[in-house]
Amino acid sequence: MFDRGITMESRRAEQSKITANWIMRMRECLSDSDQQQYLMDALLSAGITEGDLAERRNIEQQQLDRALELVVRKVPDISLRMFSRAELSDLGVMGYAAINSDTVGRALRFLYQYHELTSDRYVDTMTVDGDVARVSPLPRMAHMHDFRNIAEDSLAGNWRTLGLLIGGDLDPTRASANFDFQAPEYEATFYEVFGCPVNFGADRNELVFPAAWLKRPIASGNQTMADVCTAMCERLLGAGEASRSTQQIVRRLLLSRPGRRMYRLEEAAAELNLSTAQLRKRLYRAGTSYKKLVLEIRMALARHYLEDTNLAIQEIAYLLDYSQAAPFSRAFKSYFGQSPEQARGLASKR
């Protein structure tokens, strides 16, 4: 399954190829001529030409983001449909590394480590608690407003990946896809794409499955090829997580927090194997502070809950670790210049 003609290219070239593959998958999903025209208009608006698409070059991830935003307005379930058709080969050298990994767990961890080659909108995190594995998406700051679509992308993509890696032995009754928003008008597409139990109005967006699946061997595994592909990815991006800034790491930690309680500074430092002084100094050098990052995450999540869920203001305040609704409302108005009620009202009119 490894393309022996694959060569080492630049990060930009590799990302262009992957981005072009996603656009082609989108096109495959749109059989209606009106929808096809809408995609063409969206691509032109994003500055993507047919020539660049055919040659899979000069296409930035930001252009795909823009085109997707436009297409979603006309075809709201496009992300779910697109990922249901995806193949690991769409991911270029990353996909080949996953295919050639020895176990499902190692393949997934590799994909998460180098996820930024495939998307600039979010990263995936996986946790294992006893016999249960959970995968959740963490939006990047520039895309914190797009929780719903990111959740659909992540969970549908990971479910498809599990199916491709495990094959016919995958038992969908032992997994579940959980979304923290209410069922949208295209609810039926979720059940078609996943085939496993789908739960709306959950505490968080996550794909849950047996941890034992991570130990399953991959029939096509070839460790030599996997090592070659890993080396290629390291040359493109570096060693993965080690290259991330302290700000990014702290944001991810805050987004992935267990339960509703925000990590305190001392707890966050301990999680990152730093002293409190070290963490404070690193953030200061980056032009921010732990308090500012906590506020950023709280307000981004607040916006998501107000626009994409039916949670009451009091419930949102509780989820964001505020003792009462009043201090939450004051913080929200100070940050956005409008009350939570006003923000929800404006969102309902869109």
N, C-alpha and C positions, 0 to 999 in steps of 0.2 A: 504494500500500500504506500510505500515511500517512493516519491518521484526522484529517480536517480539523476535527473537533470537539474535538480534544484541547486541554485547558486547563492552565494552570500551577497546580499544587497543592502542598501542603506535602510535605516529605520523608516524613512519617509516612503521609500519604494514599497517596502513590505506593508506598511499601513495602507497605502493606496490600493494595493491588490486586495487586501481584506475588505476595505470599504467598498470597492467595486463589487466584490462578491455579495455583500449584503444588499446592495442596490439591485443586483440581478435576482436575488431571492425575492425582493419586494415585487419586482416586475412579474415573476412567475405567479405570484399570488393574485394578481389583478387581471382577471379574465374579461371583465367588463370594459368596453372601449372607452367609456367616459372616465373610468378609474385610471386606465392606462394614460389617457390624456392628462389627467390631473397629476400623475407621477411625472410625466414629461415636463409639465409646467413647473412643478416643484423643483425638479433637477435644474432647469434653466434659471429659476429664481436663485438657486444656491450656487450658480456658476459652474455647474457640471455639464460638460458637453458630451455628445454621443461619441466623439472621437476619443476623449479621455476615458470614457467608460469602456469602450471596445478594447483599448490598449491597457486599461487598468493602471493609469498613471495620473499624476497631478491631481489627485482627489484627496482633500483633507477631511479628517473626521468631523470637523466643525461644519463642513458642507453637508455631510450626511445628516448631522443633527438638524440642520435647518430644513433640509428636504423632508425628513421624517416628521418634523413638527407640522409642516404643511399637509402632508399626506394623511396624518392622523385626524385632521379636521374632517376629511371626507371619508376615510376608511379607519374608524377608531380601533379596530381589532387587527390592524396590519402587523404590529409587532408579534402578536401571538401566532398569526398565520405564517409570518416570515420564518420564525425560528422552528416551526414544526417541519419545515422543509430543509433546514440547515444540515450540512455535513461537516465533519471535522476538517476535511480538506479545505473548507472555506476559510479556515484560520491560518492557512499558509504553514510556515515552519512550526508554529505553535501546535497546530493540529496534528502534524506528523509526529511531533514529540509525544503528544498525548496518545496517539494510536499505537506508538511503539513502546509505551511504558509497560511495566510488568504487571501493575495492579491498577484498579479503578481509582483508588485513593491517590496514588502517586500521579496519575494523569490529571485528576482534578486539581491537586495542589500546584502542579506545574502551570495549568491554565490560569489559576488565580494569581500566581506570582507574576505572570507576564500579561495580565489582562489588558493593560493599557495599550498594547499593540492592536487590540480589537475595538476598544471603545474609550473615549475620553469622558464619558458621562458618569461612570460608577466603577466600583470594584466589588468583587464577591468575597465573602468571608465564610469559612466553614468551621464549625465547632462540633466536637463529639462529646456527648454527655452519656456515659454508660453505653447502652446498646443503641443509642439514637444519634444520628448525624443531622445537622441543620446547616443549610446554606442560606445566607441573607445578603442582599445587595446593600452597599453603602454608597449613596450618591456623592459625587464630588461637589464642592461648594458652588461652582458655577451652574450646577444642574439640580440644586436642592429643591427647586420648584416643581420638578418633574417626577415626583416619587412614583405616581401610579404607573406611568409608562416604563420607568426603570424597573419596577417590580415585575411587570409583565415580561420585559426583556430577559431579566435575570432568571426568573423561575422557569419560563418556557425554554430558555436556552440550556439551563442546567438539566432540566428533565429530558430534553432531546439528547444531550450529551450522555446522560446515564443510559438511555435506551440504546444509543449507538455502541457504547462500551460494553454493556452487559448483554445486549442482544435479547433473544427470545426467552431467556431465563428470568428477565425482570418481571416481578410480580407487582402490578400497580396497586393492588389492594393494601400493600404494606407501606405505602408512601402517602403523603398529602401535600397539597399546595395551599398555603395559607396567605391571605391578603388582608391588609388592615383597612381596606375600604369596602363600601357596600357593593353588591353585585351591579355592574353597569348594564346598559341595554343590550350589549353583545355578550351576555353571560353564557349563552350556549356555546360560543367559541372556546371558552375556557374548558368546558367538559370535553369538547372534541379534541382539543390539543393535548390535554393532560391525561385523560383516561384514568386518573387516580382521583381520590376524593379531593374536592376543591372547597375551601372554606373561606367565606367572606366575613368581614367584620372581626377578624382575628386581632390578637394583640400586636402582631408584627408580620412583615412580609418575609416568608421563609418557606423553603422546600425541606420537608422532613422525610427521612428514609432510614432504614436499618443501617447501623454503622458496619454491620457485617458485609454490606455491599462493597465497602471500600477495600476489603481484602481480596475481592474476587480477581482472579488473573485475567488478563486481556489476551485473547487467543493470538492476536497479531503482534504481540509484544516482541520487540527486538531491542535489547538494552544498548547495543552499540549504536544503532540509529538514533535512539532516544538521547544518548550522550552527545552525538553530533548536533542534533537539533537544539539541545540545551545550550551548547556552546555558542551556536548561532544567535540564540535569543540573548545570551549574556553579552555578546558583542553589540547587539542592537540596543539593549536597554541597561546593561550593567547587571548586577547580581540581584535585581528585583527590589525587595523591600528595603534592603540596606541603603538604597539610593534615595529613599523618600525623605522629605523634609520633616522636621519635628512637628511643624504645624499639621501636615497631612496625617501623620501618625496619631497625633492627639485627637484630631477630628474623627478619625476612624474609631479610635478607642471610645470616644463619647457616643458615637452613633451606635456602637455595638454593645453598649452597656447592658448588663442583665437587669431585668425588671425596669422600674420607673426611675430609680434613684441615680442622679448624676454622680460620677466619681468626684470626690474632693481632690484638691491638688495633691495632697500627700498620697492618696490612693492611686491616682493616675501615675505619679512618679514611681511608685512601687511596681505597678503593672509594667512599666517601661524599663524597669531595672535601673532607675536613676534616683539620685537624691532629690529632695524638693528644690534645693538651691540650683542643682544642675538643670532641672527642667525649667525653672523660672528664668535662668540665665539664657538658655537656648531660645526660648520664646521671645525674650527681650531682644536678643540679637536679630530675630526674624521680624521685629517690629510689631509684636503683639504680646498678649498676656493670656494666662490660662482663663482668667475671668472673661475676657473678650471672646475667646473661643467657645466657652460654655454658653454665653449669650447668643452667639451666632447659631450654634446648633439648636438651642431651645427655640429661637425665633423661626428658623427654617422648618423645624418640625411642627411648630404651631401653625405656620402657614399651610403646611400640608394637611394637618388634621382639620383645619377650618374649611379648606377648599375641597378636600376629597373624602371626608367622612361626615357622619351625622352626630359626632360626639358633642355633648354639651360643653359649654365653656368651662364649667367646673371640672368635668372629666379630663379635658385637655390640660388644665392647670395641674391636676393630679399626676397625669402621665409625664409632665415635664418637671416634676419634683418641686412644684410650688405648694406651699402649705394651704393657700386659699386662692380663690379666683381673682380677688381684688389686686394683689401684687402682680399676678400674671398679666392682668388687663393693663395695668399701669406700665409694665415693662414693654408690652406689645405696642401700646400707643406711642411710647417714647421712641421705640425702634423704627416703627413704620409710619408714624404720623396719623394713625387711624386706630379705632378700637377693634377688638376681635369681631364684634357684631357687624361693624361696617365692612370689614374685610370679607366676612362670610356673605354679606348681602351683595357686594360687588361681584364676588365669584359666582353667585347663583344667576347673575344677569348675563354672564358671558355666553 
